[in-house]
Amino acid sequence: MSKPLADRLRPEKIEDMVGQRHLLGEGMPLRNIIESGTLPNLIFYGPSGTGKTTLARIIANTTNRKLHKLNGTSASISDIKNIVAELDTLAAPNGILLYLDEIQYFNKKQQQSLLEYIENGAITLIASTTENPYFYVYSAVLSRSTVFEFKSVSEEDIVPAVKRSFEFLANENSEKTDIEEDVYLHIARACGGDVRKALNFAELAYLSANVQKKTRKITLENVEILTQKNSFRYDKSGDEHYDVISAYQKSMRGSDADAALHYLARLLEAGDLPSAVRRLMVCACEDVGLAYPQIIPIVKSACDIALAVGIPEARIPLADAVILVCNSPKSNSGSMAIDAALEDVRNGHYGRIPRQLQNKHFDGEDNQNKGQFYLYPHSFPNHYVVQQYLPDEIKDARYYVPGNNKNEQAAKEYWDKIKDKKE
């Protein structure tokens, strides 16, 4: 069985790599480090198919070190010990470069086993991860390493790689190709910034094309069929998940309906209906809130409908609700108020509940001042009466500040009139 096209076409020089110009362009930090000949421990952080493994191989060749590759999903401490056994032998005269892929799957003990060797320089570590290393990499390993973030590769950079892949396949099979021009750009867009995926699409398109007189006809129609439902990058437990739902809520908060619908579409395309519903309800309460409180039951109803009908029909009530949230006036006064109250409670700023609010009506025979003394507001004009509700220690605390919107200002004006007459 032949190796995947991505392996057969893997670049051998930095100049041949696709993307990552912010790291590998002339004069850029990572390129300067590699060319200096002195290699620190490195952590490559970024999406799949952006060149992390390829660069590790190039670094090993450039620095003339033996490369060992382990994967965090399957490697063990014994694998590390076997690598260490090669130190100071003819097998690794210039030291060992250990490429640890998916380091986030190594537990703390496994990561600790590397410390002694990366500290004394016996092993130079290049670790890669698709997750945020500041959350998933043991702090002692992180402090001894330099983190570089790899980014999704642009369509502009992927198009030449796709063209090279078709040329390589044609030469490999001694065939000619007839490729519709739009094929290159479509594959570059469909791969979601993942070069490996783009090459896989290209190989699939080549293998599935009709052959006539040793010429493969590769059409846009055929490529569109191959790339359906394959292009979207999303991991419900990874950074991409949290980035999408964060952008989704921030777009609603920012009143940008187009952006909010885009991120909703990502969530729905990934089948993540619960996240789409949950963040929408939170946003209605947190970001619209008291500026338009009627929105809360409206959004809740839309979310209930979405959950009842499921995908794909759920897109309709959710789109309606998202647009409504985006176009509504905004106020976070309720959220700010409860957060301020919670801060007081957590910091111990509270006291005994005033007697008139306590759940009792009898003080015992020894109390000379019997009675609860609670004033029932509905027994007074305008259903309001002055009395103390907060404990003595924080009786002057103010948590709620009305937002500058029509609804809250109208309520403020009403109560200012009522309370001014009474106080």
Number of C-alpha atoms within 10 A of each C-alpha: 3 6 8 12 17 18 12 11 15 17 17 15 14 16 10 10 19 20 22 18 15 15 17 20 15 12 11 12 13 18 17 15 14 18 12 10 12 9 16 16 21 21 26 23 21 21 23 20 22 23 25 24 20 18 20 23 22 19 23 18 14 15 17 16 18 17 19 15 18 18 17 20 12 10 17 14 15 10 11 16 12 10 17 16 10 14 16 13 10 9 12 16 13 15 22 24 26 23 24 22 23 19 26 23 17 22 14 15 10 18 19 15 13 18 16 11 13 18 13 9 15 16 20 23 26 26 28 29 23 20 19 14 21 10 9 16 22 19 15 12 20 16 11 16 18 14 19 15 18 22 20 18 22 17 21 13 17 25 21 14 22 23 16 15 22 21 14 15 19 17 12 9 9 10 14 18 19 12 18 12 11 11 22 22 17 17 28 28 18 21 25 21 25 24 28 21 22 28 27 18 23 28 19 15 25 22 13 15 19 14 16 10 7 13 16 20 19 23 18 19 10 16 23 15 11 17 20 10 11 13 19 15 15 20 12 14 9 12 15 16 18 15 12 20 22 13 16 29 25 17 20 28 24 16 21 17 19 14 18 25 21 15 20 27 17 20 22 19 16 16 16 19 21 14 18 25 23 13 17 25 24 16 23 31 24 19 27 26 24 25 24 20 15 12 20 19 13 15 25 18 16 22 22 16 16 22 17 11 12 13 15 12 13 20 20 14 18 26 17 13 23 30 17 18 30 25 16 18 19 25 24 19 22 21 15 15 15 13 14 15 16 14 11 15 12 9 8 9 13 16 13 10 14 15 16 16 15 11 9 10 13 10 12 10 8 7 9 8 9 12 14 16 11 14 14 11 13 10 10 11 10 11 10 16 17 11 13 14 12 16 17 13 12 12 13 10 12 10 16 15 13 19 18 14 14 13 15 19 14 13 11 15 10 11 14 12 10 16 13 8 8 11 8
